[in-house]
Amino acid sequence: MKGCLILSVVFCLLVACMPLPSVDTPNETDDPERTDYLIAYYPFDGTIEDISGNAYDGVAVGEPSYIDDTVDGKGKALRLNGFKGQYINIPYAFLHGLEEYSVSFWIKDFTAGMVFSAISSDYVRSDYPRLLITNSQKFRFYTGYDNYDSTAPFEYDCTPIMSEEWHHIALVVSREAQTRSDVIKRLYIDGDLINSSESYWSEGASVKINIGGDRNGTYSQGLTAKLDNFRFYGCALKGKDVLYLYDNCL
């Protein structure tokens, strides 16, 4: 009896010392492109098809061209001529109401104009988000009503990247609190965090999104630029996520 007790104690000690089996847990490194949060992805390989799987296909307006000059030397890229009224109409409001989101794209040979914008139902009222390149060569990013956003401007001089090379841009919006002044906006260029600021968030009344264009006549001209790999995410990308997209020409 005593011997059985000793054996039982030894067995329990051996079991206690055995390593626990590994458990597979979700890890962001398993999905470095963050496809789990990808809303829409436009590689512009000869079409305006969304290849995220969500079928948010766009429509080309004004016959923009598809070019061989791409980020990675494969497929096609999009060239918009704002003076010819060329832009992309995406008839879905997939950013409407999102409190956190990110936009990632490659750009080259660009001029002043609207890069992208949510479009409101009345086509006159400003809507959000939207990214402009001003006549003074600055990125200007709005996430809320103009009169609120102007108190916390988000601008960055883009002349250093107005070159004949491709540059990666990522805009990240994160909601920090449930108040009007509750948004942190971050700008990444070529994988590096360049600028951030506190600002305002407004839900807006968007019914669609345009890439390029003049916001139905709101601006004097549309964007002229080469664009590639335009992505919209329903989350606030982290710095390592942005760097992965840049390093891999995604």
C-alpha positions as CSV (number, residue, x, y, z in Angstrom):
1,M,0.0,0.0,0.0
2,K,2.8,2.3,0.9
3,G,4.6,1.5,-2.3
4,C,1.5,2.3,-4.4
5,L,1.3,5.7,-2.6
6,I,4.9,6.5,-3.4
7,L,4.4,5.5,-7.1
8,S,1.3,7.7,-7.3
9,V,3.2,10.7,-5.9
10,V,6.1,10.2,-8.4
11,F,3.7,9.9,-11.3
12,C,2.0,13.2,-10.3
13,L,5.3,14.9,-10.1
14,L,6.3,13.7,-13.5
15,V,3.0,14.8,-15.0
16,A,3.4,18.2,-13.4
17,C,6.9,18.7,-14.9
18,M,5.9,17.7,-18.4
19,P,5.6,20.7,-20.8
20,L,2.1,21.7,-21.8
21,P,1.1,21.2,-25.4
22,S,1.4,24.3,-27.5
23,V,-1.8,26.1,-28.4
24,D,-2.2,27.9,-31.6
25,T,-3.4,31.4,-30.9
26,P,-4.3,34.1,-33.5
27,N,-1.3,36.1,-34.4
28,E,-1.1,39.2,-36.5
29,T,2.1,37.9,-38.1
30,D,0.0,35.1,-39.6
31,D,-1.8,37.8,-41.7
32,P,0.8,40.6,-42.3
33,E,-1.4,42.1,-45.0
34,R,-4.3,42.4,-42.5
35,T,-6.7,40.9,-45.0
36,D,-9.0,40.2,-42.1
37,Y,-9.8,43.9,-42.0
38,L,-9.5,44.6,-45.7
39,I,-12.6,46.3,-47.0
40,A,-11.6,47.0,-50.6
41,Y,-8.5,46.5,-52.7
42,Y,-7.9,48.0,-56.2
43,P,-4.7,46.8,-57.9
44,F,-5.8,48.6,-61.2
45,D,-4.6,45.7,-63.3
46,G,-6.6,46.8,-66.3
47,T,-9.9,47.1,-64.4
48,I,-11.4,48.8,-61.3
49,E,-12.3,45.4,-59.8
50,D,-12.1,45.1,-56.0
51,I,-10.2,41.9,-55.4
52,S,-10.7,41.8,-51.6
53,G,-13.6,39.4,-52.1
54,N,-16.2,42.1,-51.0
55,A,-17.1,43.0,-54.6
56,Y,-16.9,46.8,-54.2
57,D,-16.1,47.2,-57.8
58,G,-15.6,50.7,-59.1
59,V,-16.4,52.5,-62.4
60,A,-13.9,54.3,-64.5
61,V,-15.1,57.8,-65.6
62,G,-13.5,59.7,-68.5
63,E,-11.5,56.7,-69.8
64,P,-8.4,56.8,-67.6
65,S,-5.5,54.7,-68.9
66,Y,-3.8,51.6,-67.5
67,I,0.0,51.8,-67.7
68,D,3.0,49.4,-67.4
69,D,4.8,51.7,-65.0
70,T,4.0,49.9,-61.8
71,V,5.4,49.7,-58.3
72,D,6.8,46.2,-58.6
73,G,7.1,46.0,-62.4
74,K,4.1,43.6,-62.7
75,G,0.6,44.1,-63.9
76,K,-0.8,47.5,-64.5
77,A,-1.2,50.9,-62.7
78,L,-3.8,53.6,-63.2
79,R,-3.1,57.0,-64.7
80,L,-5.7,59.8,-64.1
81,N,-5.7,63.0,-66.0
82,G,-7.7,65.5,-64.0
83,F,-7.9,68.0,-66.8
84,K,-9.8,65.4,-68.9
85,G,-12.3,64.8,-66.0
86,Q,-10.9,61.3,-65.3
87,Y,-11.7,59.6,-62.0
88,I,-12.9,56.4,-60.3
89,N,-16.4,56.2,-58.9
90,I,-17.0,53.6,-56.2
91,P,-20.7,53.4,-55.7
92,Y,-20.5,52.2,-52.1
93,A,-20.3,54.0,-48.8
94,F,-18.1,51.4,-47.0
95,L,-16.3,54.0,-44.9
96,H,-19.5,55.6,-43.6
97,G,-19.7,55.5,-39.8
98,L,-16.4,53.8,-39.3
99,E,-14.6,55.2,-36.3
100,E,-11.3,53.5,-37.2
101,Y,-10.0,53.0,-40.7
102,S,-6.9,53.1,-42.9
103,V,-6.2,54.0,-46.5
104,S,-3.0,52.7,-48.3
105,F,-1.9,53.5,-51.8
106,W,1.1,54.2,-54.1
107,I,1.4,57.5,-56.0
108,K,3.7,59.0,-58.6
109,D,3.8,62.1,-60.9
110,F,1.0,63.9,-59.2
111,T,-0.4,67.4,-59.2
112,A,-2.9,69.3,-57.0
113,G,-6.3,67.7,-56.7
114,M,-8.4,65.3,-54.7
115,V,-6.8,61.9,-54.1
116,F,-10.0,60.4,-52.6
117,S,-13.2,61.5,-51.0
118,A,-16.5,60.3,-49.7
119,I,-19.3,61.9,-51.6
120,S,-22.4,63.1,-49.8
121,S,-25.9,62.4,-50.9
122,D,-26.6,66.0,-52.0
123,Y,-23.2,66.2,-53.9
124,V,-22.6,69.7,-52.4
125,R,-22.1,69.2,-48.7
126,S,-18.5,68.2,-47.8
127,D,-18.2,64.7,-46.6
128,Y,-15.5,62.6,-44.9
129,P,-13.0,61.3,-45.1
130,R,-11.1,63.0,-47.9
131,L,-7.5,63.6,-48.9
132,L,-6.5,66.6,-51.0
133,I,-3.3,67.8,-52.5
134,T,-3.5,71.6,-52.3
135,N,-2.2,74.1,-54.8
136,S,0.5,74.9,-52.2
137,Q,1.7,71.2,-52.5
138,K,0.4,70.0,-49.2
139,F,-1.5,66.9,-48.2
140,R,-4.6,67.9,-46.4
141,F,-6.7,65.2,-44.7
142,Y,-10.2,65.7,-43.3
143,T,-12.1,63.4,-41.0
144,G,-14.8,65.8,-39.9
145,Y,-16.7,69.0,-40.7
146,D,-14.5,71.6,-42.2
147,N,-15.1,74.2,-39.6
148,Y,-14.1,71.7,-36.9
149,D,-11.2,70.2,-38.7
150,S,-9.8,73.7,-39.4
151,T,-9.1,74.1,-35.7
152,A,-6.8,71.1,-35.8
153,P,-5.4,71.1,-39.3
154,F,-3.7,68.1,-40.7
155,E,-1.3,69.2,-43.4
156,Y,2.1,68.0,-44.7
157,D,4.4,69.4,-47.3
158,C,4.5,66.8,-50.1
159,T,7.0,68.6,-52.4
160,P,9.8,66.1,-51.3
161,I,7.9,63.3,-52.9
162,M,6.7,65.1,-56.0
163,S,9.2,63.1,-58.1
164,E,9.4,60.5,-60.8
165,E,9.5,57.7,-58.3
166,W,6.7,55.7,-56.6
167,H,5.9,56.6,-53.0
168,H,3.8,54.7,-50.6
169,I,1.2,56.7,-48.6
170,A,-0.8,55.4,-45.6
171,L,-3.4,57.3,-43.6
172,V,-4.5,55.8,-40.3
173,V,-7.4,57.0,-38.2
174,S,-7.9,55.8,-34.7
175,R,-10.7,56.7,-32.3
176,E,-9.3,57.6,-28.9
177,A,-12.4,58.6,-26.9
178,Q,-16.1,59.1,-27.3
179,T,-16.0,62.9,-27.7
180,R,-16.0,65.2,-30.7
181,S,-12.3,65.9,-30.4
182,D,-11.4,62.2,-30.3
183,V,-9.5,61.2,-33.4
184,I,-5.8,60.6,-34.0
185,K,-4.8,60.9,-37.6
186,R,-1.4,59.5,-38.7
187,L,0.4,59.9,-42.0
188,Y,3.0,57.4,-43.2
189,I,5.2,57.9,-46.2
190,D,7.4,55.1,-47.5
191,G,6.9,53.2,-44.3
192,D,7.8,56.0,-41.9
193,L,5.5,57.9,-39.6
194,I,5.7,61.4,-40.8
195,N,3.0,63.3,-39.0
196,S,0.2,62.9,-36.5
197,S,-2.4,65.1,-34.9
198,E,-5.5,65.2,-32.8
199,S,-8.6,66.1,-34.8
200,Y,-12.4,65.6,-35.1
201,W,-14.6,62.8,-36.4
202,S,-17.9,63.2,-38.1
203,E,-20.1,60.5,-39.5
204,G,-21.1,62.4,-42.6
205,A,-23.8,61.3,-45.1
206,S,-21.7,59.6,-47.8
207,V,-23.3,57.5,-50.5
208,K,-20.1,56.7,-52.5
209,I,-16.4,57.2,-52.7
210,N,-14.4,58.8,-55.5
211,I,-10.7,58.3,-56.3
212,G,-9.6,61.5,-58.1
213,G,-12.3,63.8,-59.6
214,D,-13.4,67.2,-58.5
215,R,-16.1,66.2,-56.0
216,N,-18.9,67.0,-58.5
217,G,-17.6,70.4,-59.3
218,T,-16.6,71.4,-55.8
219,Y,-12.9,71.8,-56.8
220,S,-11.5,73.5,-59.9
221,Q,-9.8,70.4,-61.2
222,G,-9.4,66.7,-60.6
223,L,-6.2,64.9,-59.7
224,T,-3.6,64.1,-62.3
225,A,-1.5,61.2,-61.0
226,K,-0.3,57.6,-61.4
227,L,-1.8,55.3,-58.7
228,D,-1.3,51.7,-57.8
229,N,-2.6,49.2,-55.1
230,F,-5.3,51.3,-53.5
231,R,-6.5,49.7,-50.3
232,F,-9.2,50.5,-47.7
233,Y,-9.1,48.9,-44.2
234,G,-11.7,48.8,-41.5
235,C,-9.1,49.1,-38.7
236,A,-6.2,51.4,-37.6
237,L,-3.1,49.8,-39.1
238,K,-0.1,49.7,-36.9
239,G,3.3,50.9,-37.9
240,K,4.6,47.4,-38.6
241,D,1.6,46.8,-40.8
242,V,2.3,49.9,-42.9
243,L,6.0,49.0,-43.1
244,Y,5.1,45.5,-44.4
245,L,3.0,47.0,-47.2
246,Y,5.8,49.3,-48.1
247,D,8.7,46.8,-48.0
248,N,6.7,44.3,-50.1
249,C,5.4,46.9,-52.7
250,L,1.9,46.0,-51.7
